[in-house]
């Protein structure tokens, strides 16, 4: 598809991907949107204040702003071309259809840089297969607080050694219901 002019962003991210990356909690309304930062070429999502994903995107123009998940295409094939013009967001989808939505741009997105640590030589770098983490999540029970949190035990002297994980106990749990190992992915 030809890269058309007069747009803000071009991406192959789908509505499903963005919906899973933003909050569904209306008490955290600002996090129910993706935020396009054209200065940095990033589309930012924040699920619950505990995770952030910065997607690198192709940007033109300088109109940053909030984008509803419904603005993105529903299939993985092709690209969405999304333009922000004030409170109006227009999406040209890969199938030729167009979506126009109003988004209140007068809101405040979390200052991600304020909590992002600097990466330096003292950081331990470990590769983890995200599909493996999803499989573990799908394979384990909730704790008594209805959470699926784990505690990771990482050898700081060997980034290639197995990572031990144990269930984080809930208020009424006497002992972990499971533990296991995660083998790191080779990143060298």
C-alpha positions as semicolon CSV with decimal commas, in nm:
position;residue;x (nm);y (nm);z (nm)
1;X;0,000;0,000;0,000
2;X;0,125;0,348;-0,085
3;X;0,230;0,565;0,207
4;X;-0,022;0,853;0,185
5;X;0,052;1,208;0,301
6;X;-0,137;1,419;0,556
7;X;-0,146;1,165;0,835
8;X;0,003;1,137;1,179
9;X;0,088;0,765;1,215
10;X;0,113;0,444;1,018
11;X;0,108;0,107;1,201
12;X;0,025;-0,261;1,159
13;X;-0,090;-0,290;1,524
14;X;-0,441;-0,433;1,559
15;X;-0,738;-0,338;1,773
16;X;-0,699;-0,663;1,972
17;X;-0,333;-0,589;2,051
18;X;-0,410;-0,236;2,168
19;X;-0,718;-0,341;2,371
20;X;-0,502;-0,594;2,560
21;X;-0,234;-0,330;2,623
22;X;-0,460;-0,051;2,758
23;X;-0,669;-0,046;3,073
24;X;-1,034;-0,150;3,071
25;X;-1,084;0,013;3,412
26;X;-1,297;0,327;3,370
27;X;-1,158;0,452;3,703
28;X;-0,828;0,489;3,513
29;X;-0,986;0,654;3,209
30;X;-0,664;0,808;3,074
31;X;-0,515;0,458;3,051
32;X;-0,805;0,327;2,836
33;X;-0,645;0,502;2,536
34;X;-0,314;0,463;2,356
35;X;-0,106;0,781;2,352
36;X;0,083;0,881;2,038
37;X;0,401;1,078;2,108
38;X;0,510;1,201;1,765
39;X;0,826;1,367;1,904
40;X;0,959;1,026;2,008
41;X;0,790;0,817;1,734
42;X;0,616;0,608;2,001
43;X;0,265;0,482;2,061
44;X;0,238;0,424;2,436
45;X;0,001;0,198;2,623
46;X;-0,032;0,148;2,997
47;X;-0,245;-0,144;3,117
48;X;-0,282;-0,084;3,489
49;X;0,001;0,136;3,602
50;X;0,222;-0,174;3,637
51;X;0,314;-0,228;3,273
52;X;0,392;0,000;2,981
53;X;0,450;-0,088;2,617
54;X;0,619;0,164;2,388
55;X;0,549;0,069;2,025
56;X;0,779;0,224;1,766
57;X;0,564;0,371;1,488
58;X;0,612;0,570;1,168
59;X;0,499;0,929;1,230
60;X;0,447;1,237;1,018
61;X;0,332;1,578;1,130
62;X;0,358;1,680;1,494
63;X;0,007;1,615;1,629
64;X;0,044;1,393;1,937
65;X;-0,265;1,273;2,120
66;X;-0,493;0,999;2,248
67;X;-0,623;0,722;2,025
68;X;-0,907;0,483;2,111
69;X;-0,839;0,111;2,052
70;X;-1,134;0,106;1,807
71;X;-0,925;0,323;1,571
72;X;-0,699;0,030;1,482
73;X;-0,758;-0,237;1,218
74;X;-0,905;-0,574;1,314
75;X;-0,674;-0,791;1,100
76;X;-0,296;-0,831;1,107
77;X;-0,260;-0,785;0,731
78;X;-0,185;-0,433;0,615
79;X;-0,162;-0,102;0,797
80;X;-0,380;0,153;0,972
81;X;-0,308;0,513;0,883
82;X;-0,429;0,728;1,171
83;X;-0,456;1,106;1,170
84;X;-0,514;1,321;1,478
85;X;-0,663;1,664;1,416
86;X;-0,758;1,822;1,748
87;X;-1,023;1,597;1,906
88;X;-1,092;1,418;1,575
89;X;-0,915;1,089;1,501
90;X;-0,952;0,942;1,150
91;X;-0,832;0,591;1,066
92;X;-0,783;0,464;0,711
93;X;-0,774;0,085;0,742
94;X;-0,602;-0,169;0,518
95;X;-0,935;-0,290;0,375
96;X;-1,014;0,062;0,245
97;X;-1,267;0,145;0,518
98;X;-1,246;0,455;0,733
99;X;-1,327;0,510;1,101
100;X;-1,382;0,855;1,250
101;X;-1,391;0,896;1,628
102;X;-1,387;1,188;1,866
103;X;-1,128;1,172;2,145
104;X;-1,107;1,428;2,421
105;X;-0,741;1,532;2,395
106;X;-0,757;1,738;2,715
107;X;-0,623;1,470;2,951
108;X;-0,295;1,382;3,116
109;X;-0,095;1,067;3,039
110;X;0,149;0,931;3,302
111;X;0,504;1,066;3,283
112;X;0,671;0,738;3,185
113;X;1,024;0,886;3,181
114;X;0,994;0,972;3,550
115;X;0,984;0,603;3,649
116;X;1,196;0,453;3,368
117;X;1,539;0,351;3,498
118;X;1,853;0,420;3,294
119;X;2,002;0,108;3,143
120;X;2,369;0,076;3,228
121;X;2,639;-0,188;3,264
122;X;2,517;-0,278;3,615
123;X;2,183;-0,411;3,489
124;X;2,138;-0,784;3,446
125;X;2,012;-0,856;3,095
126;X;1,796;-1,170;3,053
127;X;1,595;-1,281;2,751
128;X;1,249;-1,430;2,820
129;X;1,009;-1,587;2,571
130;X;0,676;-1,403;2,614
131;X;0,479;-1,700;2,480
132;X;0,632;-1,909;2,758
133;X;0,516;-1,655;3,019
134;X;0,165;-1,665;2,872
135;X;0,169;-2,047;2,882
136;X;0,275;-2,040;3,248
137;X;-0,002;-1,789;3,326
138;X;-0,261;-2,009;3,154
139;X;-0,131;-2,320;3,337
140;X;-0,139;-2,209;3,701
141;X;-0,421;-2,147;3,953
142;X;-0,512;-1,817;4,119
143;X;-0,400;-1,758;4,477
144;X;-0,655;-1,685;4,752
145;X;-0,655;-1,315;4,652
146;X;-0,753;-1,412;4,293
147;X;-0,408;-1,312;4,160
148;X;-0,156;-1,501;3,950
149;X;0,160;-1,332;4,076
150;X;0,495;-1,503;4,092
151;X;0,825;-1,424;4,262
152;X;1,134;-1,460;4,042
153;X;1,467;-1,580;4,179
154;X;1,742;-1,471;3,937
155;X;2,113;-1,548;3,962
156;X;2,274;-1,203;3,916
157;X;2,606;-1,362;3,821
158;X;2,479;-1,576;3,533
159;X;2,219;-1,446;3,287
160;X;2,199;-1,792;3,127
161;X;2,104;-1,989;3,437
162;X;1,748;-2,102;3,496
163;X;1,511;-1,858;3,665
164;X;1,317;-2,006;3,955
165;X;0,960;-1,887;4,002
166;X;0,728;-1,946;4,296
167;X;0,366;-1,854;4,348
168;X;0,321;-1,536;4,549
169;X;0,098;-1,623;4,841
170;X;-0,240;-1,465;4,895
171;X;-0,371;-1,358;5,235
172;X;-0,523;-1,702;5,307
173;X;-0,259;-1,924;5,145
174;X;-0,043;-2,142;5,370
175;X;0,213;-2,247;5,109
176;X;0,272;-2,199;4,736
177;X;0,057;-2,419;4,512
178;X;0,329;-2,429;4,246
179;X;0,683;-2,333;4,153
180;X;0,899;-2,392;3,848
181;X;1,180;-2,291;3,618
182;X;1,207;-2,059;3,321
183;X;1,501;-2,102;3,089
184;X;1,629;-1,769;2,954
185;X;1,649;-1,705;2,579
186;X;1,995;-1,664;2,432
187;X;2,044;-1,292;2,361
188;X;2,416;-1,274;2,278
